Amino acid sequence: MPDPALLVLVLVVILGIAFAFVNGFHDTANAIATAVATRVLSPLQAVVMAGALNFVGALTGTAVATTVGKGLIPPGQTTQLLVISALISAIGWDLVTWYYGIPSSSSHALVFSIVGAGVGAVGWRAIEIEGIAKVLEGLALSPVFGFAAAFVVMAILLWLFARRRPQLVSNIFGRLQILSAAFMAYSHGNNDTQKTMGVITMALASYYGWGTKQWQVPLWVILVSAGAMGLGTMIGGWRIIRTMGLKMVELRPIHGFAAETAAAAVITTASHFGIPVSTTHVIAPSIMGVGATRRLSAVRWGVAGRMVAAWVVTIPACLILGALVYVILSHITGAR
């Protein structure tokens, strides 16, 4: 007879893969929306490139996975039920926001679902304050850095190319934006895919009894997580692409290049320091920063405001949802 605990572990892995897939068509679209909006790449070319570069980016580090997997809840406090509850909460929130075309943060949906499930399991004493502080730093600072970096990059480019013919500028940056879009997709894989790796490794640590010293992300987890997110990218994401690339500000190749380069630089830097940030949180302010170099009215602040509202709501909603799912499942299963 199969080991029940092993079956639960398999369920967790399946849910983790499902989250990566949902994240792919929910979040990765943010990484390619500007390239589609400027018509530098066709939607098909963009999603294929994003899927491939997302996979490559996922192979280049595990610092963020470590923060998510053992920096929020100590390994000794982690249970399979906690991980399952967090994944159900995050997937549910992602699907609701995807359905309505709201580019909310899959990253913070997962992080705060984990925290909420942890609180539901053993209370606030289970939470690693240092890990939460790192997440909140990324939450607060990454949009500011994205906006500022894109504004500066765009201002420099406008100064350098002010006397060039518009058609020549579009031709130059039409080629360069392919590189910046690739950099953006890579940086997304480098940060976002690691969150799925972290949560699956949480379940493995619980099953095998790993302590802090034994905790590490297996290679198969890296490959499976990257593959699932890449597949999700190639199947969905068009609702978010319309909001991010077409509704917020009118973009040309030079604007797309500036926004993507600035955002990718911010995300890659955060990944190096193990800070889980949201691609949405960075690319959206980067697009606004680019638009603001022309005039503040060039940015459709109403769309941006609705996105900010969604980001703010995500944190308490997923805290409550994660805890609620845990309490319901613990009553149904009798497990803790």
C-alpha beads as a LAMMPS data file, in Angstrom:
LAMMPS data file: protein, C-alpha beads

336 atoms
335 bonds

1 atom types
1 bond types

-500.0 500.0 xlo xhi
-500.0 500.0 ylo yhi
-500.0 500.0 zlo zhi

Masses

1 110.0

Atoms # bond

1 1 1 0.000 0.000 0.000
2 1 1 1.423 3.425 -0.942
3 1 1 2.722 5.590 1.870
4 1 1 0.019 8.251 2.578
5 1 1 2.686 10.820 3.390
6 1 1 4.343 10.172 0.019
7 1 1 1.001 10.628 -1.766
8 1 1 0.569 13.975 -0.023
9 1 1 4.074 14.974 -1.131
10 1 1 3.176 14.088 -4.722
11 1 1 0.037 16.221 -4.398
12 1 1 2.139 19.144 -3.177
13 1 1 4.518 18.789 -6.131
14 1 1 1.561 18.718 -8.536
15 1 1 0.096 21.854 -6.934
16 1 1 3.511 23.526 -7.107
17 1 1 3.743 22.744 -10.811
18 1 1 0.191 24.074 -11.244
19 1 1 1.186 27.316 -9.517
20 1 1 4.202 27.688 -11.801
21 1 1 1.972 27.105 -14.829
22 1 1 -0.627 29.643 -13.641
23 1 1 2.184 32.071 -12.822
24 1 1 3.428 31.574 -16.379
25 1 1 0.294 32.829 -18.097
26 1 1 -0.510 35.303 -15.327
27 1 1 2.852 36.910 -14.625
28 1 1 5.318 36.145 -17.384
29 1 1 3.129 38.062 -19.813
30 1 1 4.295 41.174 -17.993
31 1 1 7.824 40.430 -19.163
32 1 1 6.895 40.431 -22.846
33 1 1 3.974 42.866 -23.025
34 1 1 6.061 45.861 -24.047
35 1 1 7.750 43.996 -26.900
36 1 1 4.325 42.978 -28.231
37 1 1 2.874 46.463 -27.748
38 1 1 5.669 48.086 -29.770
39 1 1 5.276 45.374 -32.444
40 1 1 8.956 44.499 -32.249
41 1 1 7.927 40.887 -31.728
42 1 1 4.767 39.063 -32.692
43 1 1 2.853 37.462 -29.809
44 1 1 4.060 34.014 -30.919
45 1 1 7.699 35.093 -31.134
46 1 1 7.430 36.838 -27.769
47 1 1 5.957 33.907 -25.853
48 1 1 8.418 31.413 -27.354
49 1 1 11.346 33.643 -26.485
50 1 1 9.978 34.362 -23.004
51 1 1 9.427 30.675 -22.324
52 1 1 12.978 29.791 -23.383
53 1 1 14.700 32.651 -21.539
54 1 1 12.524 32.092 -18.488
55 1 1 13.823 28.512 -18.402
56 1 1 17.435 29.673 -18.714
57 1 1 16.986 32.271 -15.981
58 1 1 15.630 29.643 -13.612
59 1 1 18.894 27.701 -13.825
60 1 1 21.067 30.563 -12.606
61 1 1 20.481 30.679 -8.866
62 1 1 18.475 29.641 -5.806
63 1 1 18.837 32.623 -3.450
64 1 1 15.181 33.621 -3.841
65 1 1 14.066 29.998 -3.487
66 1 1 15.920 29.860 -0.178
67 1 1 14.173 32.983 1.092
68 1 1 10.744 31.617 0.146
69 1 1 11.430 28.023 1.194
70 1 1 12.988 28.544 4.614
71 1 1 13.178 32.291 5.187
72 1 1 9.463 32.802 5.919
73 1 1 8.599 29.709 7.975
74 1 1 11.362 27.705 9.729
75 1 1 11.828 24.198 8.223
76 1 1 10.898 22.626 11.564
77 1 1 7.481 24.353 11.513
78 1 1 6.647 23.425 7.916
79 1 1 4.063 20.718 7.227
80 1 1 2.633 19.332 4.022
81 1 1 -0.791 20.721 4.924
82 1 1 0.706 24.195 5.331
83 1 1 2.304 24.045 1.891
84 1 1 -0.868 22.703 0.264
85 1 1 -2.948 25.463 1.874
86 1 1 -0.544 28.156 0.662
87 1 1 -0.559 26.830 -2.899
88 1 1 -4.358 26.548 -3.062
89 1 1 -4.655 30.122 -1.758
90 1 1 -2.095 31.527 -4.225
91 1 1 -3.480 29.640 -7.222
92 1 1 -7.025 30.738 -6.397
93 1 1 -6.012 34.384 -6.114
94 1 1 -4.027 34.210 -9.350
95 1 1 -6.945 32.728 -11.268
96 1 1 -9.395 35.353 -10.022
97 1 1 -7.099 38.268 -10.900
98 1 1 -6.159 36.665 -14.236
99 1 1 -9.835 36.244 -15.158
100 1 1 -10.460 39.947 -14.623
101 1 1 -7.223 40.929 -16.399
102 1 1 -5.719 42.467 -13.255
103 1 1 -1.907 42.288 -13.201
104 1 1 -1.596 41.562 -9.491
105 1 1 1.509 39.959 -8.025
106 1 1 1.735 36.162 -8.162
107 1 1 4.910 36.448 -6.131
108 1 1 3.293 38.201 -3.215
109 1 1 0.187 36.030 -3.502
110 1 1 2.414 32.999 -2.846
111 1 1 4.574 34.638 -0.165
112 1 1 1.668 35.947 1.876
113 1 1 -0.339 32.763 1.374
114 1 1 2.617 30.925 2.956
115 1 1 2.642 33.420 5.832
116 1 1 -1.143 33.166 6.241
117 1 1 -1.055 29.366 6.278
118 1 1 1.782 29.516 8.818
119 1 1 -0.265 31.790 11.055
120 1 1 -3.254 29.470 10.695
121 1 1 -1.066 26.529 11.690
122 1 1 0.900 27.771 14.689
123 1 1 0.273 31.489 15.010
124 1 1 2.508 34.494 14.424
125 1 1 5.372 32.888 16.356
126 1 1 6.065 30.715 13.280
127 1 1 6.972 33.703 11.142
128 1 1 10.586 34.611 10.393
129 1 1 10.603 38.388 10.786
130 1 1 13.852 38.784 8.848
131 1 1 12.411 36.993 5.820
132 1 1 9.187 39.019 5.909
133 1 1 11.229 42.219 6.178
134 1 1 13.174 41.248 3.056
135 1 1 9.929 40.669 1.144
136 1 1 8.444 43.965 2.316
137 1 1 11.622 45.799 1.319
138 1 1 11.238 44.430 -2.192
139 1 1 7.538 45.284 -2.174
140 1 1 8.177 48.901 -1.200
141 1 1 11.400 49.681 -3.049
142 1 1 11.221 47.757 -6.339
143 1 1 8.449 49.943 -7.856
144 1 1 10.351 53.084 -6.857
145 1 1 13.597 51.798 -8.356
146 1 1 11.770 50.618 -11.487
147 1 1 10.150 54.023 -12.058
148 1 1 13.316 55.988 -11.309
149 1 1 15.629 53.774 -13.360
150 1 1 13.325 53.831 -16.392
151 1 1 12.903 57.615 -16.140
152 1 1 16.679 58.115 -16.054
153 1 1 17.396 55.647 -18.879
154 1 1 14.687 57.202 -21.046
155 1 1 15.886 60.741 -20.338
156 1 1 19.438 59.802 -21.350
157 1 1 18.238 58.148 -24.551
158 1 1 16.104 61.160 -25.463
159 1 1 19.125 63.413 -24.955
160 1 1 21.385 61.170 -27.058
161 1 1 18.931 60.741 -29.929
162 1 1 17.113 64.110 -29.816
163 1 1 18.374 65.154 -33.277
164 1 1 17.995 61.804 -35.000
165 1 1 15.193 61.057 -37.397
166 1 1 12.280 59.251 -35.635
167 1 1 12.313 56.465 -38.215
168 1 1 16.024 55.815 -37.656
169 1 1 15.521 55.760 -33.887
170 1 1 12.647 53.287 -34.242
171 1 1 14.745 51.044 -36.481
172 1 1 17.683 51.048 -34.042
173 1 1 15.600 50.342 -30.965
174 1 1 13.396 47.896 -32.801
175 1 1 16.481 45.664 -32.910
176 1 1 17.742 46.564 -29.450
177 1 1 14.368 45.855 -27.864
178 1 1 14.682 42.206 -28.814
179 1 1 17.702 42.095 -26.499
180 1 1 15.968 44.023 -23.718
181 1 1 12.896 41.768 -23.964
182 1 1 15.171 38.740 -23.723
183 1 1 16.869 40.278 -20.656
184 1 1 13.452 40.903 -19.107
185 1 1 12.310 37.314 -19.690
186 1 1 15.586 35.995 -18.286
187 1 1 15.296 38.146 -15.152
188 1 1 11.737 36.927 -14.615
189 1 1 12.890 33.321 -14.658
190 1 1 15.778 34.229 -12.393
191 1 1 13.382 35.526 -9.718
192 1 1 9.839 34.241 -10.164
193 1 1 10.536 30.609 -10.995
194 1 1 12.565 30.332 -7.821
195 1 1 9.431 30.907 -5.729
196 1 1 7.942 27.675 -7.029
197 1 1 11.245 25.921 -6.392
198 1 1 11.189 27.211 -2.831
199 1 1 7.680 26.027 -2.020
200 1 1 8.229 22.552 -3.503
201 1 1 11.473 22.235 -1.567
202 1 1 9.541 23.233 1.580
203 1 1 7.409 20.131 1.086
204 1 1 10.448 17.931 0.448
205 1 1 12.096 19.276 3.607
206 1 1 8.962 18.460 5.612
207 1 1 8.737 14.924 4.226
208 1 1 12.416 14.046 4.615
209 1 1 12.941 15.974 7.850
210 1 1 15.601 18.300 6.484
211 1 1 16.934 20.909 8.848
212 1 1 18.346 24.273 7.869
213 1 1 21.741 22.801 6.969
214 1 1 20.347 20.020 4.738
215 1 1 17.924 22.353 2.931
216 1 1 18.732 22.682 -0.778
217 1 1 16.844 22.840 -4.044
218 1 1 17.195 19.610 -6.087
219 1 1 17.984 19.933 -9.789
220 1 1 14.762 18.166 -10.837
221 1 1 12.748 20.785 -8.932
222 1 1 14.537 23.560 -10.831
223 1 1 13.877 21.920 -14.194
224 1 1 10.228 21.067 -13.511
225 1 1 9.430 24.536 -12.147
226 1 1 11.066 26.284 -15.089
227 1 1 9.358 24.011 -17.604
228 1 1 5.900 24.535 -16.088
229 1 1 6.240 28.305 -16.057
230 1 1 7.575 28.366 -19.618
231 1 1 4.615 26.273 -20.797
232 1 1 2.193 28.578 -19.029
233 1 1 3.765 31.523 -20.815
234 1 1 3.206 29.926 -24.196
235 1 1 -0.447 29.110 -23.533
236 1 1 -1.891 32.209 -21.867
237 1 1 -1.212 35.749 -20.793
238 1 1 -3.025 37.806 -23.416
239 1 1 -5.373 39.528 -20.966
240 1 1 -2.437 40.854 -18.963
241 1 1 -0.547 41.805 -22.133
242 1 1 -3.440 44.061 -23.158
243 1 1 -3.432 45.860 -19.800
244 1 1 0.329 46.181 -19.399
245 1 1 1.367 46.889 -22.967
246 1 1 -1.571 48.643 -24.523
247 1 1 -3.696 50.395 -21.899
248 1 1 -1.179 52.140 -19.654
249 1 1 0.858 54.305 -22.023
250 1 1 1.477 54.436 -25.784
251 1 1 4.845 52.798 -26.415
252 1 1 7.447 52.902 -29.189
253 1 1 10.538 50.685 -29.417
254 1 1 12.774 53.203 -27.628
255 1 1 10.282 53.349 -24.744
256 1 1 10.028 49.574 -24.585
257 1 1 13.810 49.241 -24.546
258 1 1 14.161 51.727 -21.688
259 1 1 11.375 50.160 -19.594
260 1 1 12.559 46.575 -20.082
261 1 1 16.236 47.329 -19.498
262 1 1 15.526 49.241 -16.282
263 1 1 13.061 46.670 -14.959
264 1 1 15.272 43.685 -15.777
265 1 1 18.250 45.329 -14.056
266 1 1 16.199 45.901 -10.894
267 1 1 14.839 42.324 -10.865
268 1 1 18.244 40.729 -11.512
269 1 1 19.791 42.757 -8.696
270 1 1 17.019 41.687 -6.326
271 1 1 17.536 38.034 -7.299
272 1 1 21.236 38.309 -6.477
273 1 1 20.350 39.367 -2.932
274 1 1 17.637 36.725 -2.537
275 1 1 14.794 39.274 -2.505
276 1 1 11.556 37.934 -4.015
277 1 1 10.096 40.793 -6.048
278 1 1 7.197 40.904 -8.446
279 1 1 7.750 41.381 -12.162
280 1 1 4.460 43.266 -12.193
281 1 1 5.649 45.565 -9.423
282 1 1 8.744 46.484 -11.432
283 1 1 7.715 46.569 -15.092
284 1 1 4.523 48.587 -14.541
285 1 1 6.284 51.494 -12.762
286 1 1 9.064 51.254 -15.369
287 1 1 6.509 51.794 -18.131
288 1 1 5.085 54.718 -16.161
289 1 1 8.567 56.151 -15.661
290 1 1 9.160 56.065 -19.398
291 1 1 5.832 57.733 -20.086
292 1 1 6.498 60.420 -17.492
293 1 1 9.543 61.679 -19.444
294 1 1 7.181 63.013 -22.090
295 1 1 4.572 64.478 -19.754
296 1 1 2.709 63.209 -16.738
297 1 1 -0.551 63.114 -18.705
298 1 1 0.994 60.548 -21.078
299 1 1 0.537 57.941 -18.357
300 1 1 -2.962 56.595 -17.898
301 1 1 -2.931 56.912 -14.145
302 1 1 -6.393 55.396 -13.758
303 1 1 -5.165 52.022 -15.029
304 1 1 -2.043 52.346 -12.892
305 1 1 -4.153 53.196 -9.842
306 1 1 -6.296 50.091 -10.247
307 1 1 -3.139 47.974 -10.424
308 1 1 -1.739 49.546 -7.266
309 1 1 -5.041 48.871 -5.518
310 1 1 -4.792 45.214 -6.584
311 1 1 -1.249 44.991 -5.199
312 1 1 -2.326 46.487 -1.861
313 1 1 -5.327 44.149 -1.585
314 1 1 -3.229 41.073 -2.408
315 1 1 -1.343 41.103 0.904
316 1 1 -4.255 40.991 3.395
317 1 1 -6.396 38.917 1.037
318 1 1 -3.792 36.165 0.719
319 1 1 -2.916 36.298 4.427
320 1 1 -6.557 35.680 5.283
321 1 1 -7.125 33.196 2.453
322 1 1 -4.026 31.164 3.317
323 1 1 -5.030 30.935 6.989
324 1 1 -8.640 30.144 6.095
325 1 1 -7.709 27.361 3.684
326 1 1 -5.402 25.854 6.307
327 1 1 -8.089 25.905 9.012
328 1 1 -10.687 24.347 6.664
329 1 1 -8.336 21.600 5.441
330 1 1 -7.133 20.816 8.979
331 1 1 -10.738 20.337 10.104
332 1 1 -11.567 18.178 7.093
333 1 1 -8.480 15.983 7.314
334 1 1 -7.885 16.083 11.066
335 1 1 -4.238 16.810 10.293
336 1 1 -1.989 19.526 11.633

Bonds

1 1 1 2
2 1 2 3
3 1 3 4
4 1 4 5
5 1 5 6
6 1 6 7
7 1 7 8
8 1 8 9
9 1 9 10
10 1 10 11
11 1 11 12
12 1 12 13
13 1 13 14
14 1 14 15
15 1 15 16
16 1 16 17
17 1 17 18
18 1 18 19
19 1 19 20
20 1 20 21
21 1 21 22
22 1 22 23
23 1 23 24
24 1 24 25
25 1 25 26
26 1 26 27
27 1 27 28
28 1 28 29
29 1 29 30
30 1 30 31
31 1 31 32
32 1 32 33
33 1 33 34
34 1 34 35
35 1 35 36
36 1 36 37
37 1 37 38
38 1 38 39
39 1 39 40
40 1 40 41
41 1 41 42
42 1 42 43
43 1 43 44
44 1 44 45
45 1 45 46
46 1 46 47
47 1 47 48
48 1 48 49
49 1 49 50
50 1 50 51
51 1 51 52
52 1 52 53
53 1 53 54
54 1 54 55
55 1 55 56
56 1 56 57
57 1 57 58
58 1 58 59
59 1 59 60
60 1 60 61
61 1 61 62
62 1 62 63
63 1 63 64
64 1 64 65
65 1 65 66
66 1 66 67
67 1 67 68
68 1 68 69
69 1 69 70
70 1 70 71
71 1 71 72
72 1 72 73
73 1 73 74
74 1 74 75
75 1 75 76
76 1 76 77
77 1 77 78
78 1 78 79
79 1 79 80
80 1 80 81
81 1 81 82
82 1 82 83
83 1 83 84
84 1 84 85
85 1 85 86
86 1 86 87
87 1 87 88
88 1 88 89
89 1 89 90
90 1 90 91
91 1 91 92
92 1 92 93
93 1 93 94
94 1 94 95
95 1 95 96
96 1 96 97
97 1 97 98
98 1 98 99
99 1 99 100
100 1 100 101
101 1 101 102
102 1 102 103
103 1 103 104
104 1 104 105
105 1 105 106
106 1 106 107
107 1 107 108
108 1 108 109
109 1 109 110
110 1 110 111
111 1 111 112
112 1 112 113
113 1 113 114
114 1 114 115
115 1 115 116
116 1 116 117
117 1 117 118
118 1 118 119
119 1 119 120
120 1 120 121
121 1 121 122
122 1 122 123
123 1 123 124
124 1 124 125
125 1 125 126
126 1 126 127
127 1 127 128
128 1 128 129
129 1 129 130
130 1 130 131
131 1 131 132
132 1 132 133
133 1 133 134
134 1 134 135
135 1 135 136
136 1 136 137
137 1 137 138
138 1 138 139
139 1 139 140
140 1 140 141
141 1 141 142
142 1 142 143
143 1 143 144
144 1 144 145
145 1 145 146
146 1 146 147
147 1 147 148
148 1 148 149
149 1 149 150
150 1 150 151
151 1 151 152
152 1 152 153
153 1 153 154
154 1 154 155
155 1 155 156
156 1 156 157
157 1 157 158
158 1 158 159
159 1 159 160
160 1 160 161
161 1 161 162
162 1 162 163
163 1 163 164
164 1 164 165
165 1 165 166
166 1 166 167
167 1 167 168
168 1 168 169
169 1 169 170
170 1 170 171
171 1 171 172
172 1 172 173
173 1 173 174
174 1 174 175
175 1 175 176
176 1 176 177
177 1 177 178
178 1 178 179
179 1 179 180
180 1 180 181
181 1 181 182
182 1 182 183
183 1 183 184
184 1 184 185
185 1 185 186
186 1 186 187
187 1 187 188
188 1 188 189
189 1 189 190
190 1 190 191
191 1 191 192
192 1 192 193
193 1 193 194
194 1 194 195
195 1 195 196
196 1 196 197
197 1 197 198
198 1 198 199
199 1 199 200
200 1 200 201
201 1 201 202
202 1 202 203
203 1 203 204
204 1 204 205
205 1 205 206
206 1 206 207
207 1 207 208
208 1 208 209
209 1 209 210
210 1 210 211
211 1 211 212
212 1 212 213
213 1 213 214
214 1 214 215
215 1 215 216
216 1 216 217
217 1 217 218
218 1 218 219
219 1 219 220
220 1 220 221
221 1 221 222
222 1 222 223
223 1 223 224
224 1 224 225
225 1 225 226
226 1 226 227
227 1 227 228
228 1 228 229
229 1 229 230
230 1 230 231
231 1 231 232
232 1 232 233
233 1 233 234
234 1 234 235
235 1 235 236
236 1 236 237
237 1 237 238
238 1 238 239
239 1 239 240
240 1 240 241
241 1 241 242
242 1 242 243
243 1 243 244
244 1 244 245
245 1 245 246
246 1 246 247
247 1 247 248
248 1 248 249
249 1 249 250
250 1 250 251
251 1 251 252
252 1 252 253
253 1 253 254
254 1 254 255
255 1 255 256
256 1 256 257
257 1 257 258
258 1 258 259
259 1 259 260
260 1 260 261
261 1 261 262
262 1 262 263
263 1 263 264
264 1 264 265
265 1 265 266
266 1 266 267
267 1 267 268
268 1 268 269
269 1 269 270
270 1 270 271
271 1 271 272
272 1 272 273
273 1 273 274
274 1 274 275
275 1 275 276
276 1 276 277
277 1 277 278
278 1 278 279
279 1 279 280
280 1 280 281
281 1 281 282
282 1 282 283
283 1 283 284
284 1 284 285
285 1 285 286
286 1 286 287
287 1 287 288
288 1 288 289
289 1 289 290
290 1 290 291
291 1 291 292
292 1 292 293
293 1 293 294
294 1 294 295
295 1 295 296
296 1 296 297
297 1 297 298
298 1 298 299
299 1 299 300
300 1 300 301
301 1 301 302
302 1 302 303
303 1 303 304
304 1 304 305
305 1 305 306
306 1 306 307
307 1 307 308
308 1 308 309
309 1 309 310
310 1 310 311
311 1 311 312
312 1 312 313
313 1 313 314
314 1 314 315
315 1 315 316
316 1 316 317
317 1 317 318
318 1 318 319
319 1 319 320
320 1 320 321
321 1 321 322
322 1 322 323
323 1 323 324
324 1 324 325
325 1 325 326
326 1 326 327
327 1 327 328
328 1 328 329
329 1 329 330
330 1 330 331
331 1 331 332
332 1 332 333
333 1 333 334
334 1 334 335
335 1 335 336
